[in-house]
Amino acid sequence: MAKQYTSFEEFWPFYVCEHSRPMTRWLHFCGTLLLIPIVVLAVVGSAWYLLLLPFVGYGFAWVSHAFVERNRPATFTYPWWSLMADFKMFFYILTGKMSDEVTRCTQVRSE
């Protein structure tokens, strides 16, 4: 049976390890980045654009897990923490911290 996480702090290293390949992180980043213009379009245009959010956000992520990382997205088990972690990863990528997180995760996992 898979480990059950009881806090976001405990979940985060698992999430990082599930996104160990750079292409997986890049596709997640692109999907999250594309959410911004969709929200802007919804605000200045029509709220109907909001219907695109799950397709864009999850579409990029699920493709990356299916074809790049070849694992099951954490969204299915931990939807809210996965969403929080996706935004945390997005900002870590923007600030150049994500590679260090992946290195730290893989070191802890190999111990």
PDB file as gemmi writes it, atoms N, CA and C in Angstrom:
CRYST1    1.000    1.000    1.000  90.00  90.00  90.00 P 1                      
ATOM      1  N   MET A   1       0.841  -1.189   0.000  1.00  0.00           N  
ATOM      2  CA  MET A   1       0.000   0.000   0.000  1.00  0.00           C  
ATOM      3  C   MET A   1       0.884   1.250   0.000  1.00  0.00           C  
ATOM      4  N   ALA A   2       0.472   2.243  -0.739  1.00  0.00           N  
ATOM      5  CA  ALA A   2       1.245   3.479  -0.850  1.00  0.00           C  
ATOM      6  C   ALA A   2       1.162   4.274   0.452  1.00  0.00           C  
ATOM      7  N   LYS A   3       2.196   5.036   0.690  1.00  0.00           N  
ATOM      8  CA  LYS A   3       2.241   5.888   1.889  1.00  0.00           C  
ATOM      9  C   LYS A   3       1.135   6.930   1.821  1.00  0.00           C  
ATOM     10  N   GLN A   4       0.503   7.183   2.958  1.00  0.00           N  
ATOM     11  CA  GLN A   4      -0.512   8.228   3.067  1.00  0.00           C  
ATOM     12  C   GLN A   4       0.122   9.455   3.710  1.00  0.00           C  
ATOM     13  N   TYR A   5       0.030  10.583   3.047  1.00  0.00           N  
ATOM     14  CA  TYR A   5       0.616  11.820   3.556  1.00  0.00           C  
ATOM     15  C   TYR A   5      -0.420  12.563   4.391  1.00  0.00           C  
ATOM     16  N   THR A   6       0.048  13.132   5.487  1.00  0.00           N  
ATOM     17  CA  THR A   6      -0.868  13.818   6.402  1.00  0.00           C  
ATOM     18  C   THR A   6      -0.645  15.324   6.441  1.00  0.00           C  
ATOM     19  N   SER A   7       0.353  15.816   5.706  1.00  0.00           N  
ATOM     20  CA  SER A   7       0.603  17.253   5.641  1.00  0.00           C  
ATOM     21  C   SER A   7       1.221  17.593   4.297  1.00  0.00           C  
ATOM     22  N   PHE A   8       1.079  18.857   3.923  1.00  0.00           N  
ATOM     23  CA  PHE A   8       1.676  19.311   2.666  1.00  0.00           C  
ATOM     24  C   PHE A   8       3.201  19.221   2.739  1.00  0.00           C  
ATOM     25  N   GLU A   9       3.763  19.543   3.893  1.00  0.00           N  
ATOM     26  CA  GLU A   9       5.224  19.491   4.062  1.00  0.00           C  
ATOM     27  C   GLU A   9       5.753  18.079   3.836  1.00  0.00           C  
ATOM     28  N   GLU A  10       4.988  17.092   4.233  1.00  0.00           N  
ATOM     29  CA  GLU A  10       5.364  15.692   4.033  1.00  0.00           C  
ATOM     30  C   GLU A  10       5.147  15.283   2.567  1.00  0.00           C  
ATOM     31  N   PHE A  11       4.125  15.843   1.952  1.00  0.00           N  
ATOM     32  CA  PHE A  11       3.772  15.523   0.572  1.00  0.00           C  
ATOM     33  C   PHE A  11       4.760  16.119  -0.433  1.00  0.00           C  
ATOM     34  N   TRP A  12       5.289  17.317  -0.171  1.00  0.00           N  
ATOM     35  CA  TRP A  12       6.128  18.039  -1.109  1.00  0.00           C  
ATOM     36  C   TRP A  12       7.317  17.214  -1.629  1.00  0.00           C  
ATOM     37  N   PRO A  13       8.118  16.551  -0.778  1.00  0.00           N  
ATOM     38  CA  PRO A  13       9.234  15.758  -1.333  1.00  0.00           C  
ATOM     39  C   PRO A  13       8.759  14.641  -2.268  1.00  0.00           C  
ATOM     40  N   PHE A  14       7.648  14.013  -1.941  1.00  0.00           N  
ATOM     41  CA  PHE A  14       7.074  13.004  -2.828  1.00  0.00           C  
ATOM     42  C   PHE A  14       6.733  13.627  -4.179  1.00  0.00           C  
ATOM     43  N   TYR A  15       6.083  14.776  -4.162  1.00  0.00           N  
ATOM     44  CA  TYR A  15       5.693  15.476  -5.381  1.00  0.00           C  
ATOM     45  C   TYR A  15       6.921  15.810  -6.224  1.00  0.00           C  
ATOM     46  N   VAL A  16       7.956  16.305  -5.572  1.00  0.00           N  
ATOM     47  CA  VAL A  16       9.194  16.666  -6.286  1.00  0.00           C  
ATOM     48  C   VAL A  16       9.778  15.431  -6.975  1.00  0.00           C  
ATOM     49  N   CYS A  17       9.837  14.326  -6.266  1.00  0.00           N  
ATOM     50  CA  CYS A  17      10.402  13.102  -6.850  1.00  0.00           C  
ATOM     51  C   CYS A  17       9.558  12.575  -8.011  1.00  0.00           C  
ATOM     52  N   GLU A  18       8.263  12.829  -7.963  1.00  0.00           N  
ATOM     53  CA  GLU A  18       7.384  12.411  -9.059  1.00  0.00           C  
ATOM     54  C   GLU A  18       7.537  13.312 -10.286  1.00  0.00           C  
ATOM     55  N   HIS A  19       8.326  14.368 -10.163  1.00  0.00           N  
ATOM     56  CA  HIS A  19       8.578  15.318 -11.251  1.00  0.00           C  
ATOM     57  C   HIS A  19      10.085  15.451 -11.467  1.00  0.00           C  
ATOM     58  N   SER A  20      10.779  14.334 -11.478  1.00  0.00           N  
ATOM     59  CA  SER A  20      12.247  14.350 -11.516  1.00  0.00           C  
ATOM     60  C   SER A  20      12.817  14.681 -12.889  1.00  0.00           C  
ATOM     61  N   ARG A  21      12.071  14.454 -13.928  1.00  0.00           N  
ATOM     62  CA  ARG A  21      12.583  14.722 -15.281  1.00  0.00           C  
ATOM     63  C   ARG A  21      12.315  16.173 -15.687  1.00  0.00           C  
ATOM     64  N   PRO A  22      13.317  16.829 -16.255  1.00  0.00           N  
ATOM     65  CA  PRO A  22      13.149  18.241 -16.638  1.00  0.00           C  
ATOM     66  C   PRO A  22      11.966  18.488 -17.574  1.00  0.00           C  
ATOM     67  N   MET A  23      11.694  17.586 -18.507  1.00  0.00           N  
ATOM     68  CA  MET A  23      10.582  17.795 -19.444  1.00  0.00           C  
ATOM     69  C   MET A  23       9.243  17.762 -18.711  1.00  0.00           C  
ATOM     70  N   THR A  24       9.133  16.924 -17.696  1.00  0.00           N  
ATOM     71  CA  THR A  24       7.902  16.887 -16.899  1.00  0.00           C  
ATOM     72  C   THR A  24       7.675  18.240 -16.242  1.00  0.00           C  
ATOM     73  N   ARG A  25       8.723  18.764 -15.628  1.00  0.00           N  
ATOM     74  CA  ARG A  25       8.603  20.064 -14.967  1.00  0.00           C  
ATOM     75  C   ARG A  25       8.309  21.167 -15.982  1.00  0.00           C  
ATOM     76  N   TRP A  26       8.931  21.098 -17.137  1.00  0.00           N  
ATOM     77  CA  TRP A  26       8.719  22.109 -18.172  1.00  0.00           C  
ATOM     78  C   TRP A  26       7.265  22.099 -18.656  1.00  0.00           C  
ATOM     79  N   LEU A  27       6.703  20.922 -18.881  1.00  0.00           N  
ATOM     80  CA  LEU A  27       5.317  20.841 -19.330  1.00  0.00           C  
ATOM     81  C   LEU A  27       4.355  21.343 -18.249  1.00  0.00           C  
ATOM     82  N   HIS A  28       4.631  21.014 -16.997  1.00  0.00           N  
ATOM     83  CA  HIS A  28       3.821  21.551 -15.903  1.00  0.00           C  
ATOM     84  C   HIS A  28       3.915  23.082 -15.882  1.00  0.00           C  
ATOM     85  N   PHE A  29       5.118  23.580 -16.029  1.00  0.00           N  
ATOM     86  CA  PHE A  29       5.341  25.021 -16.016  1.00  0.00           C  
ATOM     87  C   PHE A  29       4.539  25.701 -17.134  1.00  0.00           C  
ATOM     88  N   CYS A  30       4.598  25.127 -18.331  1.00  0.00           N  
ATOM     89  CA  CYS A  30       3.865  25.704 -19.472  1.00  0.00           C  
ATOM     90  C   CYS A  30       2.359  25.707 -19.216  1.00  0.00           C  
ATOM     91  N   GLY A  31       1.842  24.601 -18.708  1.00  0.00           N  
ATOM     92  CA  GLY A  31       0.413  24.527 -18.420  1.00  0.00           C  
ATOM     93  C   GLY A  31      -0.001  25.561 -17.390  1.00  0.00           C  
ATOM     94  N   THR A  32       0.798  25.721 -16.350  1.00  0.00           N  
ATOM     95  CA  THR A  32       0.484  26.697 -15.308  1.00  0.00           C  
ATOM     96  C   THR A  32       0.608  28.115 -15.857  1.00  0.00           C  
ATOM     97  N   LEU A  33       1.636  28.364 -16.641  1.00  0.00           N  
ATOM     98  CA  LEU A  33       1.827  29.689 -17.223  1.00  0.00           C  
ATOM     99  C   LEU A  33       0.654  30.075 -18.130  1.00  0.00           C  
ATOM    100  N   LEU A  34       0.134  29.138 -18.873  1.00  0.00           N  
ATOM    101  CA  LEU A  34      -0.981  29.420 -19.779  1.00  0.00           C  
ATOM    102  C   LEU A  34      -2.286  29.725 -19.037  1.00  0.00           C  
ATOM    103  N   LEU A  35      -2.332  29.393 -17.750  1.00  0.00           N  
ATOM    104  CA  LEU A  35      -3.529  29.724 -16.971  1.00  0.00           C  
ATOM    105  C   LEU A  35      -3.699  31.231 -16.835  1.00  0.00           C  
ATOM    106  N   ILE A  36      -2.596  31.951 -16.823  1.00  0.00           N  
ATOM    107  CA  ILE A  36      -2.643  33.410 -16.625  1.00  0.00           C  
ATOM    108  C   ILE A  36      -3.413  34.107 -17.749  1.00  0.00           C  
ATOM    109  N   PRO A  37      -3.065  33.891 -19.025  1.00  0.00           N  
ATOM    110  CA  PRO A  37      -3.843  34.569 -20.070  1.00  0.00           C  
ATOM    111  C   PRO A  37      -5.294  34.106 -20.128  1.00  0.00           C  
ATOM    112  N   ILE A  38      -5.559  32.878 -19.734  1.00  0.00           N  
ATOM    113  CA  ILE A  38      -6.947  32.411 -19.726  1.00  0.00           C  
ATOM    114  C   ILE A  38      -7.757  33.179 -18.689  1.00  0.00           C  
ATOM    115  N   VAL A  39      -7.181  33.378 -17.516  1.00  0.00           N  
ATOM    116  CA  VAL A  39      -7.871  34.158 -16.476  1.00  0.00           C  
ATOM    117  C   VAL A  39      -8.064  35.597 -16.936  1.00  0.00           C  
ATOM    118  N   VAL A  40      -7.058  36.167 -17.583  1.00  0.00           N  
ATOM    119  CA  VAL A  40      -7.188  37.535 -18.107  1.00  0.00           C  
ATOM    120  C   VAL A  40      -8.308  37.592 -19.145  1.00  0.00           C  
ATOM    121  N   LEU A  41      -8.351  36.637 -20.052  1.00  0.00           N  
ATOM    122  CA  LEU A  41      -9.423  36.604 -21.053  1.00  0.00           C  
ATOM    123  C   LEU A  41     -10.791  36.493 -20.395  1.00  0.00           C  
ATOM    124  N   ALA A  42     -10.858  35.710 -19.331  1.00  0.00           N  
ATOM    125  CA  ALA A  42     -12.138  35.559 -18.623  1.00  0.00           C  
ATOM    126  C   ALA A  42     -12.568  36.872 -17.969  1.00  0.00           C  
ATOM    127  N   VAL A  43     -11.589  37.610 -17.444  1.00  0.00           N  
ATOM    128  CA  VAL A  43     -11.907  38.874 -16.771  1.00  0.00           C  
ATOM    129  C   VAL A  43     -12.306  39.952 -17.773  1.00  0.00           C  
ATOM    130  N   VAL A  44     -11.550  40.077 -18.862  1.00  0.00           N  
ATOM    131  CA  VAL A  44     -11.824  41.150 -19.828  1.00  0.00           C  
ATOM    132  C   VAL A  44     -12.808  40.737 -20.916  1.00  0.00           C  
ATOM    133  N   GLY A  45     -12.991  39.451 -21.088  1.00  0.00           N  
ATOM    134  CA  GLY A  45     -13.875  38.971 -22.146  1.00  0.00           C  
ATOM    135  C   GLY A  45     -15.092  38.261 -21.583  1.00  0.00           C  
ATOM    136  N   SER A  46     -14.981  36.964 -21.524  1.00  0.00           N  
ATOM    137  CA  SER A  46     -16.119  36.154 -21.101  1.00  0.00           C  
ATOM    138  C   SER A  46     -15.684  35.127 -20.054  1.00  0.00           C  
ATOM    139  N   ALA A  47     -16.521  34.929 -19.075  1.00  0.00           N  
ATOM    140  CA  ALA A  47     -16.238  33.934 -18.033  1.00  0.00           C  
ATOM    141  C   ALA A  47     -16.185  32.519 -18.612  1.00  0.00           C  
ATOM    142  N   TRP A  48     -16.692  32.347 -19.799  1.00  0.00           N  
ATOM    143  CA  TRP A  48     -16.650  31.021 -20.432  1.00  0.00           C  
ATOM    144  C   TRP A  48     -15.225  30.520 -20.624  1.00  0.00           C  
ATOM    145  N   TYR A  49     -14.265  31.437 -20.708  1.00  0.00           N  
ATOM    146  CA  TYR A  49     -12.867  31.027 -20.848  1.00  0.00           C  
ATOM    147  C   TYR A  49     -12.397  30.202 -19.650  1.00  0.00           C  
ATOM    148  N   LEU A  50     -13.030  30.398 -18.512  1.00  0.00           N  
ATOM    149  CA  LEU A  50     -12.648  29.649 -17.314  1.00  0.00           C  
ATOM    150  C   LEU A  50     -12.827  28.139 -17.490  1.00  0.00           C  
ATOM    151  N   LEU A  51     -13.693  27.759 -18.411  1.00  0.00           N  
ATOM    152  CA  LEU A  51     -13.881  26.332 -18.692  1.00  0.00           C  
ATOM    153  C   LEU A  51     -12.614  25.685 -19.258  1.00  0.00           C  
ATOM    154  N   LEU A  52     -11.724  26.501 -19.796  1.00  0.00           N  
ATOM    155  CA  LEU A  52     -10.469  25.984 -20.351  1.00  0.00           C  
ATOM    156  C   LEU A  52      -9.440  25.644 -19.265  1.00  0.00           C  
ATOM    157  N   LEU A  53      -9.587  26.222 -18.076  1.00  0.00           N  
ATOM    158  CA  LEU A  53      -8.570  26.059 -17.030  1.00  0.00           C  
ATOM    159  C   LEU A  53      -8.205  24.608 -16.744  1.00  0.00           C  
ATOM    160  N   PRO A  54      -9.162  23.726 -16.478  1.00  0.00           N  
ATOM    161  CA  PRO A  54      -8.747  22.350 -16.170  1.00  0.00           C  
ATOM    162  C   PRO A  54      -8.110  21.630 -17.353  1.00  0.00           C  
ATOM    163  N   PHE A  55      -8.565  21.942 -18.557  1.00  0.00           N  
ATOM    164  CA  PHE A  55      -8.003  21.275 -19.729  1.00  0.00           C  
ATOM    165  C   PHE A  55      -6.554  21.695 -19.968  1.00  0.00           C  
ATOM    166  N   VAL A  56      -6.287  22.974 -19.798  1.00  0.00           N  
ATOM    167  CA  VAL A  56      -4.927  23.473 -20.008  1.00  0.00           C  
ATOM    168  C   VAL A  56      -4.028  23.049 -18.848  1.00  0.00           C  
ATOM    169  N   GLY A  57      -4.443  23.354 -17.642  1.00  0.00           N  
ATOM    170  CA  GLY A  57      -3.614  23.045 -16.473  1.00  0.00           C  
ATOM    171  C   GLY A  57      -3.345  21.560 -16.327  1.00  0.00           C  
ATOM    172  N   TYR A  58      -4.403  20.761 -16.338  1.00  0.00           N  
ATOM    173  CA  TYR A  58      -4.220  19.321 -16.167  1.00  0.00           C  
ATOM    174  C   TYR A  58      -3.757  18.638 -17.444  1.00  0.00           C  
ATOM    175  N   GLY A  59      -4.120  19.175 -18.583  1.00  0.00           N  
ATOM    176  CA  GLY A  59      -3.724  18.552 -19.854  1.00  0.00           C  
ATOM    177  C   GLY A  59      -2.220  18.425 -19.997  1.00  0.00           C  
ATOM    178  N   PHE A  60      -1.514  19.516 -19.800  1.00  0.00           N  
ATOM    179  CA  PHE A  60      -0.052  19.480 -19.894  1.00  0.00           C  
ATOM    180  C   PHE A  60       0.534  18.539 -18.849  1.00  0.00           C  
ATOM    181  N   ALA A  61      -0.003  18.613 -17.643  1.00  0.00           N  
ATOM    182  CA  ALA A  61       0.522  17.793 -16.551  1.00  0.00           C  
ATOM    183  C   ALA A  61       0.305  16.305 -16.824  1.00  0.00           C  
ATOM    184  N   TRP A  62      -0.890  15.938 -17.201  1.00  0.00           N  
ATOM    185  CA  TRP A  62      -1.183  14.521 -17.402  1.00  0.00           C  
ATOM    186  C   TRP A  62      -0.434  13.946 -18.592  1.00  0.00           C  
ATOM    187  N   VAL A  63      -0.246  14.729 -19.632  1.00  0.00           N  
ATOM    188  CA  VAL A  63       0.566  14.264 -20.765  1.00  0.00           C  
ATOM    189  C   VAL A  63       1.998  14.016 -20.300  1.00  0.00           C  
ATOM    190  N   SER A  64       2.513  14.921 -19.469  1.00  0.00           N  
ATOM    191  CA  SER A  64       3.897  14.749 -19.004  1.00  0.00           C  
ATOM    192  C   SER A  64       4.039  13.499 -18.143  1.00  0.00           C  
ATOM    193  N   HIS A  65       3.048  13.200 -17.331  1.00  0.00           N  
ATOM    194  CA  HIS A  65       3.139  11.997 -16.501  1.00  0.00           C  
ATOM    195  C   HIS A  65       2.979  10.733 -17.334  1.00  0.00           C  
ATOM    196  N   ALA A  66       2.113  10.775 -18.319  1.00  0.00           N  
ATOM    197  CA  ALA A  66       1.876   9.590 -19.145  1.00  0.00           C  
ATOM    198  C   ALA A  66       3.051   9.272 -20.066  1.00  0.00           C  
ATOM    199  N   PHE A  67       3.638  10.295 -20.680  1.00  0.00           N  
ATOM    200  CA  PHE A  67       4.619  10.048 -21.727  1.00  0.00           C  
ATOM    201  C   PHE A  67       6.059  10.393 -21.361  1.00  0.00           C  
ATOM    202  N   VAL A  68       6.270  11.175 -20.336  1.00  0.00           N  
ATOM    203  CA  VAL A  68       7.633  11.564 -19.960  1.00  0.00           C  
ATOM    204  C   VAL A  68       8.041  10.865 -18.662  1.00  0.00           C  
ATOM    205  N   GLU A  69       7.312  11.131 -17.617  1.00  0.00           N  
ATOM    206  CA  GLU A  69       7.671  10.588 -16.299  1.00  0.00           C  
ATOM    207  C   GLU A  69       7.223   9.138 -16.150  1.00  0.00           C  
ATOM    208  N   ARG A  70       6.160   8.788 -16.861  1.00  0.00           N  
ATOM    209  CA  ARG A  70       5.580   7.442 -16.825  1.00  0.00           C  
ATOM    210  C   ARG A  70       5.190   7.022 -15.405  1.00  0.00           C  
ATOM    211  N   ASN A  71       4.456   7.907 -14.761  1.00  0.00           N  
ATOM    212  CA  ASN A  71       3.920   7.605 -13.444  1.00  0.00           C  
ATOM    213  C   ASN A  71       2.496   8.153 -13.351  1.00  0.00           C  
ATOM    214  N   ARG A  72       1.852   7.901 -12.240  1.00  0.00           N  
ATOM    215  CA  ARG A  72       0.467   8.321 -12.037  1.00  0.00           C  
ATOM    216  C   ARG A  72       0.464   9.714 -11.407  1.00  0.00           C  
ATOM    217  N   PRO A  73      -0.279  10.665 -11.982  1.00  0.00           N  
ATOM    218  CA  PRO A  73      -0.317  11.999 -11.397  1.00  0.00           C  
ATOM    219  C   PRO A  73      -0.829  11.972  -9.954  1.00  0.00           C  
ATOM    220  N   ALA A  74      -0.206  12.760  -9.114  1.00  0.00           N  
ATOM    221  CA  ALA A  74      -0.610  12.852  -7.708  1.00  0.00           C  
ATOM    222  C   ALA A  74      -1.984  13.485  -7.560  1.00  0.00           C  
ATOM    223  N   THR A  75      -2.462  14.127  -8.603  1.00  0.00           N  
ATOM    224  CA  THR A  75      -3.764  14.788  -8.588  1.00  0.00           C  
ATOM    225  C   THR A  75      -4.883  13.824  -8.211  1.00  0.00           C  
ATOM    226  N   PHE A  76      -4.763  12.582  -8.623  1.00  0.00           N  
ATOM    227  CA  PHE A  76      -5.838  11.625  -8.385  1.00  0.00           C  
ATOM    228  C   PHE A  76      -5.979  11.254  -6.911  1.00  0.00           C  
ATOM    229  N   THR A  77      -4.885  11.294  -6.175  1.00  0.00           N  
ATOM    230  CA  THR A  77      -4.910  10.918  -4.757  1.00  0.00           C  
ATOM    231  C   THR A  77      -4.936  12.129  -3.833  1.00  0.00           C  
ATOM    232  N   TYR A  78      -4.211  13.170  -4.219  1.00  0.00           N  
ATOM    233  CA  TYR A  78      -4.084  14.377  -3.398  1.00  0.00           C  
ATOM    234  C   TYR A  78      -4.381  15.616  -4.251  1.00  0.00           C  
ATOM    235  N   PRO A  79      -5.635  15.839  -4.615  1.00  0.00           N  
ATOM    236  CA  PRO A  79      -5.937  16.925  -5.556  1.00  0.00           C  
ATOM    237  C   PRO A  79      -5.538  18.312  -5.071  1.00  0.00           C  
ATOM    238  N   TRP A  80      -5.815  18.660  -3.825  1.00  0.00           N  
ATOM    239  CA  TRP A  80      -5.512  20.013  -3.356  1.00  0.00           C  
ATOM    240  C   TRP A  80      -4.027  20.217  -3.127  1.00  0.00           C  
ATOM    241  N   TRP A  81      -3.383  19.238  -2.502  1.00  0.00           N  
ATOM    242  CA  TRP A  81      -1.939  19.367  -2.287  1.00  0.00           C  
ATOM    243  C   TRP A  81      -1.193  19.353  -3.610  1.00  0.00           C  
ATOM    244  N   SER A  82      -1.686  18.592  -4.556  1.00  0.00           N  
ATOM    245  CA  SER A  82      -1.064  18.559  -5.876  1.00  0.00           C  
ATOM    246  C   SER A  82      -1.170  19.923  -6.557  1.00  0.00           C  
ATOM    247  N   LEU A  83      -2.331  20.547  -6.436  1.00  0.00           N  
ATOM    248  CA  LEU A  83      -2.516  21.885  -7.014  1.00  0.00           C  
ATOM    249  C   LEU A  83      -1.588  22.891  -6.332  1.00  0.00           C  
ATOM    250  N   MET A  84      -1.522  22.832  -5.011  1.00  0.00           N  
ATOM    251  CA  MET A  84      -0.617  23.723  -4.270  1.00  0.00           C  
ATOM    252  C   MET A  84       0.835  23.477  -4.679  1.00  0.00           C  
ATOM    253  N   ALA A  85       1.199  22.211  -4.797  1.00  0.00           N  
ATOM    254  CA  ALA A  85       2.576  21.865  -5.148  1.00  0.00           C  
ATOM    255  C   ALA A  85       2.913  22.307  -6.565  1.00  0.00           C  
ATOM    256  N   ASP A  86       1.932  22.248  -7.458  1.00  0.00           N  
ATOM    257  CA  ASP A  86       2.172  22.695  -8.828  1.00  0.00           C  
ATOM    258  C   ASP A  86       2.528  24.176  -8.854  1.00  0.00           C  
ATOM    259  N   PHE A  87       1.805  24.980  -8.091  1.00  0.00           N  
ATOM    260  CA  PHE A  87       2.117  26.412  -8.040  1.00  0.00           C  
ATOM    261  C   PHE A  87       3.444  26.661  -7.325  1.00  0.00           C  
ATOM    262  N   LYS A  88       3.727  25.882  -6.299  1.00  0.00           N  
ATOM    263  CA  LYS A  88       5.019  26.016  -5.618  1.00  0.00           C  
ATOM    264  C   LYS A  88       6.151  25.675  -6.586  1.00  0.00           C  
ATOM    265  N   MET A  89       5.980  24.585  -7.351  1.00  0.00           N  
ATOM    266  CA  MET A  89       6.988  24.202  -8.336  1.00  0.00           C  
ATOM    267  C   MET A  89       7.130  25.292  -9.399  1.00  0.00           C  
ATOM    268  N   PHE A  90       6.029  25.868  -9.843  1.00  0.00           N  
ATOM    269  CA  PHE A  90       6.048  26.948 -10.832  1.00  0.00           C  
ATOM    270  C   PHE A  90       6.933  28.094 -10.335  1.00  0.00           C  
ATOM    271  N   PHE A  91       6.715  28.523  -9.089  1.00  0.00           N  
ATOM    272  CA  PHE A  91       7.504  29.631  -8.542  1.00  0.00           C  
ATOM    273  C   PHE A  91       8.949  29.226  -8.264  1.00  0.00           C  
ATOM    274  N   TYR A  92       9.173  27.977  -7.896  1.00  0.00           N  
ATOM    275  CA  TYR A  92      10.550  27.503  -7.721  1.00  0.00           C  
ATOM    276  C   TYR A  92      11.291  27.493  -9.060  1.00  0.00           C  
ATOM    277  N   ILE A  93      10.598  27.130 -10.118  1.00  0.00           N  
ATOM    278  CA  ILE A  93      11.221  27.164 -11.444  1.00  0.00           C  
ATOM    279  C   ILE A  93      11.529  28.612 -11.831  1.00  0.00           C  
ATOM    280  N   LEU A  94      10.575  29.508 -11.597  1.00  0.00           N  
ATOM    281  CA  LEU A  94      10.792  30.925 -11.909  1.00  0.00           C  
ATOM    282  C   LEU A  94      11.991  31.508 -11.161  1.00  0.00           C  
ATOM    283  N   THR A  95      12.195  31.078  -9.931  1.00  0.00           N  
ATOM    284  CA  THR A  95      13.268  31.630  -9.103  1.00  0.00           C  
ATOM    285  C   THR A  95      14.542  30.798  -9.132  1.00  0.00           C  
ATOM    286  N   GLY A  96      14.556  29.739  -9.949  1.00  0.00           N  
ATOM    287  CA  GLY A  96      15.763  28.932 -10.096  1.00  0.00           C  
ATOM    288  C   GLY A  96      16.041  27.982  -8.942  1.00  0.00           C  
ATOM    289  N   LYS A  97      15.040  27.673  -8.126  1.00  0.00           N  
ATOM    290  CA  LYS A  97      15.237  26.806  -6.966  1.00  0.00           C  
ATOM    291  C   LYS A  97      14.862  25.343  -7.205  1.00  0.00           C  
ATOM    292  N   MET A  98      14.177  25.060  -8.300  1.00  0.00           N  
ATOM    293  CA  MET A  98      13.607  23.721  -8.469  1.00  0.00           C  
ATOM    294  C   MET A  98      14.664  22.644  -8.670  1.00  0.00           C  
ATOM    295  N   SER A  99      15.728  22.933  -9.384  1.00  0.00           N  
ATOM    296  CA  SER A  99      16.769  21.921  -9.591  1.00  0.00           C  
ATOM    297  C   SER A  99      17.380  21.479  -8.269  1.00  0.00           C  
ATOM    298  N   ASP A 100      17.571  22.422  -7.358  1.00  0.00           N  
ATOM    299  CA  ASP A 100      18.095  22.080  -6.035  1.00  0.00           C  
ATOM    300  C   ASP A 100      17.115  21.197  -5.276  1.00  0.00           C  
ATOM    301  N   GLU A 101      15.817  21.451  -5.415  1.00  0.00           N  
ATOM    302  CA  GLU A 101      14.805  20.624  -4.755  1.00  0.00           C  
ATOM    303  C   GLU A 101      14.852  19.192  -5.284  1.00  0.00           C  
ATOM    304  N   VAL A 102      15.009  19.046  -6.598  1.00  0.00           N  
ATOM    305  CA  VAL A 102      15.066  17.711  -7.202  1.00  0.00           C  
ATOM    306  C   VAL A 102      16.317  16.981  -6.719  1.00  0.00           C  
ATOM    307  N   THR A 103      17.442  17.677  -6.678  1.00  0.00           N  
ATOM    308  CA  THR A 103      18.687  17.069  -6.195  1.00  0.00           C  
ATOM    309  C   THR A 103      18.526  16.621  -4.755  1.00  0.00           C  
ATOM    310  N   ARG A 104      17.960  17.466  -3.925  1.00  0.00           N  
ATOM    311  CA  ARG A 104      17.758  17.135  -2.511  1.00  0.00           C  
ATOM    312  C   ARG A 104      16.840  15.924  -2.387  1.00  0.00           C  
ATOM    313  N   CYS A 105      15.797  15.890  -3.169  1.00  0.00           N  
ATOM    314  CA  CYS A 105      14.840  14.788  -3.126  1.00  0.00           C  
ATOM    315  C   CYS A 105      15.487  13.469  -3.512  1.00  0.00           C  
ATOM    316  N   THR A 106      16.251  13.482  -4.594  1.00  0.00           N  
ATOM    317  CA  THR A 106      16.865  12.241  -5.047  1.00  0.00           C  
ATOM    318  C   THR A 106      17.931  11.754  -4.071  1.00  0.00           C  
ATOM    319  N   GLN A 107      18.607  12.675  -3.389  1.00  0.00           N  
ATOM    320  CA  GLN A 107      19.574  12.278  -2.365  1.00  0.00           C  
ATOM    321  C   GLN A 107      18.883  11.627  -1.179  1.00  0.00           C  
ATOM    322  N   VAL A 108      17.784  12.208  -0.740  1.00  0.00           N  
ATOM    323  CA  VAL A 108      17.041  11.654   0.398  1.00  0.00           C  
ATOM    324  C   VAL A 108      16.467  10.305   0.031  1.00  0.00           C  
ATOM    325  N   ARG A 109      15.968  10.167  -1.185  1.00  0.00           N  
ATOM    326  CA  ARG A 109      15.368   8.905  -1.631  1.00  0.00           C  
ATOM    327  C   ARG A 109      16.384   7.782  -1.719  1.00  0.00           C  
ATOM    328  N   SER A 110      17.641   8.113  -2.056  1.00  0.00           N  
ATOM    329  CA  SER A 110      18.663   7.072  -2.207  1.00  0.00           C  
ATOM    330  C   SER A 110      19.280   6.648  -0.872  1.00  0.00           C  
ATOM    331  N   GLU A 111      18.981   7.380   0.191  1.00  0.00           N  
ATOM    332  CA  GLU A 111      19.554   7.029   1.504  1.00  0.00           C  
ATOM    333  C   GLU A 111      18.835   5.876   2.137  1.00  0.00           C  
TER     334      GLU A 111                                                      
END                                                                             
